[in-house]
Amino acid sequence: MKYFNIKKNAPLFLVLFLFSCASKKDLVYYQNADSLEPQGELTSYEVKIQPDDLLSIIVSAEDPEIAIPFNLHTVNVARPNRPDLASGEETMQLYLVDTDGNINFPILGKLHVGGLTRTQILMLFNAKLSTYIKNPIVNFRITNFKVSVQGEVTAPGTYNVSSERLTLIEALSMARDLTIYGKRDNILIIREIDGKKIYARVDITRADFINSPYYYLAQNDVVYVEPNKNKINGAAVGPNTGVLISITSLIITLVTLIVTTAK
């Protein structure tokens, strides 16, 4: 008569035990999506300029000669790993926002841009430049837009973003999604506003989180995914894990011998 080999199937028991601890409610995103009413257009979000931002601002005009004094000159930057570039590589200079939120702009002088959105900055420059240039065109971009993703994600790190419109889901996707141990209903967003740290929590298991003011990320945001109870409980075992496994293995062996002898 055949018997169930407990020792042989111990790994199966362990796997079933671990996965039984994680329910659908803990892992699945957008769980209430079907029950939500259709939404209109999402509220547009624009990032605000912060100290230490690097800005690319290029002024153009119908007559290119008129716009030249309002643009920074390109500079030659030496590239040690590019011997073919004998005189270096031309790089456009950028504007660094100081701790007071100001930049020094050619002809226009010191301008306060801290806390302004893209729309507000374009309005500011159009108003200032109109005195000198008819129908000025301003090309504006934040060149050092980045976010950091930490905690229970597959690839934590700091990510540079070419766009100024980044969602929380896109940031998590860049970090190759949450691990099975990531707490999906309590993701922490750390953001600096007017020199103060703001802490907010987002539940991505609910589809209506897209209406959160933290659905769109700002430059220098930190996204932290907490470990769930399974990860915490596993870590709590600590240095006694090896002893526990040895004892469990011994018990399984003894039970197997008893069952075999009884037959």
N, C-alpha and C positions, 0 to 999 in steps of 0.2 A: 504494500500500500504506500502510495506516494504521500509525502508530507511537504508542507510549505517551508522552504528554507529561509528562515528569518534572517540569518547572517548574510546570505547571498542577496537578499532583497532589502537590506538595511538602507543602502543609498536611495532606493526608491521611496522608502518611508520618509527619509530626510527631505527629499525634494518635495514630496507632496505636502509635508508639514510646513515647509517654508512658503510655498506658493499659496497654501490655504490661508495664510495670514494676510495676504494682500487681496482685497476684494476689488470688484469692478468699480465700486464707488471711489476707491483710492487711486485708481490708475487711469481711468478713461477721461478724456478731455470733452468739453462742450456737452455735458450730459443732459442739459435741459434745452438743447437747441430746438428740438421739435415743438416744444411748448411755447416758444417765444413768438410774439407777434412780429410780422415783417417790419423792419426798421427802415427809416429814410436814410439819407446820406449821412455818413459818419461826420462828427464834428471835426473840422480841420484843425490840425495842430501844428504850431510853428515853434521851433526851439527859440530860446532867448540867449543872447550873447552873455558869456560869463568871463570873468578875469582869466587870463592865460590862454584864451582862445586865439588861434592863428587865423587871420582873415585874408582871403584873396579878394581884392577890390580893384576892378579894372574899369576905367572910364573910357567910353568911346563917343565919337561925334561924327557928324556928316563930313566935317573937315578934320581928318586925323591929326593934323598939325596942332589944332587948337587943344586937343585932349592930351597931348604929350606932357605938359607940365603937371598934370593931375595924376600921373602914374609913376610908380616907383620904377627905377631902372633895373634891368636884369643884371645879375652878377655872375662872374665865372667862378665855379666851385670845382676845386681839384678832385679828381677821382683816382685814387691810388690803384684801384683794380681795373682801370681803363687806360692803359698806356697809349691807346690810339687817339685819345683826346688830349693832345699836347697842351692846349691852352685851357683845359677844363671844360666844364659843361655849363651852359647858360641856365640860370635858375631865376625865376621871378621872386622878388622879395615879397615878404608878407608883413601884415600889420599885427603886432602883438598887443592884445588888450591888457592894460595894466591893472593893478589891484583896485583902482578907482573906477574902472570901466571905461577908460579913455584910450584913444589912439591919436597919433599925430599924423595928419593927412597933408600932403603937399598943397600949398596955397591956402587951403581952408583952415589949417592950423589944428588945434586940439578939438576933438569931437568926442562927445559922450555917447557911447554905443552900448554900454552895459545894461542888460535888462531889456533891450529892444529886440523885437522879432525881425525877420527878414523884411516883411512888409513895411514896418516902421523905419528900418534903416534905408530902404530904397526911397521912401518918402523924404527922409532927412536929406539924403544926398541930392535928390532931384531939386529940392528947394534951395540948397546951398549952391549947387552947380549952375542953376538957371541964370544966376547973375553973370556968369562968365561964358556959358555954352548954351546955344539954342538946341532944345530937344536932346539933352544928354542921355546916354545909355550907360547904365551901371550894371556890371556883372559882379555878383557877390557870392562868396562861398566860404563856409567854415572848413578849413583843411585838416584840422586835427580832431574831428568828431570821432569819439571812441566810447565804448562801454565795456564794463568788466562783468563777467559771468562766473560765479563761484559756487561751491557746494556740490550737490549731487547731480552733476551733469557729466556727460561723457568726456567732453574736452573743455575744462575750465580754462579761462584766460581772458586777456584784454584784446578786444577786436576793434580795429580801425574800420570806419564806415565811410564810404565815398558819398553817400546820400545824407541828407539832414532829416530824413523821415524814416525812422526805424521803430518797428513795433516790438513788444515784448516777445511775441512768438518768433519773430525773425531772429532776435538775439539768442533765444534758446535753440533755435535751429542751427545757428552758426556754431553753437557749443555742442552740436550733435545730440540734442534733446536730453531730457532727464533720464537718469538711470532708474531702475526699478525701485531703488531706495529713496528717490526724491519725493518730497512732500509737495504734492501738486495743488493743494488747496490753501497754501499759506506762503506764497513766494514773496520774499522781502525785496522792496525797491528802495535804495538809498539815493537821495537826490539833494543837491545843494541849490538852495534858492536864497538869493540875497545874502550870501555868506552863512546861512544856517542849514544844518543837515535836517532833511525831512525823511521820515521813515513811513512806508506804506506797505500794506499787504494786499496781494492779489490772488484770487482763487481761479485758476485756469480750468478747473473741472466744470465751471459754470460758463455757458456760452455768453451770458450777458456781461462778462468781464471786459468785453470790447468797448463798453461804454465808460470804463474807468478812466480817470484822468492820467493813469499810469500805463494805459495800453500803448501809447506812444512814449518812447524813451527820449530823454534829453542827453546831450553830450556829457560824458563823465559819470553817467548813472552806474550804480553797482547793483547787479541782480544776484541775490543769494537764494539758493534752493536748500532748504533745511532737510536733514535726513529724517526719514519716517521712523516709526517705532520699531520696525523690524531691524533697521540698521543700528539704532541706538541699543536695542536689547542684545544684538549680536556683539557689539563693541563692549557691552558691559560685562560679558563673560571674561574678557581679558586674558591674563596669563594662565587661567585655569582651564582653558579650552582643551589643551592636550590631555590633561588629566581626565576631564569629563569624557572625551572621546575614548580613551583607554578603558575607563570603567564601563562605558556603554558597550564597547566591543567585547569585554569580558563577560558581561551579563548575557549578551546575545549568544556567545559561544556556549555558555553553561545551559541556556534554555534549549539550544539546538541539541546538545548532548542528551539532555533529559528527555526531549521528545523522541530522539532516535532510540534511546535505551528502552523507553516505554513501549515501543513497537516491537 
